[in-house]
Amino acid sequence: MKLLSGKTCRRTFAFLRVNLEAFIWLAALVSFIFHDPSSVHYSLCPLHNLGIDFCPGCGLGHAISYFFHGDIVRSFEAHPLGIFAVALLSYRIFSIFRMNYINYKLIFKS
């Protein structure tokens, strides 16, 4: 039984390689779907870890998670740009897949 031919394997890995950024952003957004926004967690924010109270990005992850859970008001309260960040990342993911799909079709015509 032959699993994948060499040509198919090369095409698959090329597709995954050129779309790596989109897969990383998609995994990040999916992780926010399963994240409980009301939970307290360790922060990766360097400003927060240095003891600085103000950080322009703090709350963005909670805002995205609240948005995915359908709580728009709390999303906006956590960070006003949370909904905009979801729209921006969704557009970026779509544009990467679209651009690379067009290039993929041109390069690997069968």
Protein Blocks (a to p, Z undefined) as FASTA:
>chain_A
ZZbdfklmmmmmmmmmmmmmmmmmmmmmmmmmmpcfkbccddfbfklmnopabdfkgokl
mmmmmmmnopaklmmmmomklmmmmmmmmmmmmmmmmmmmmmmmmmmcZZ
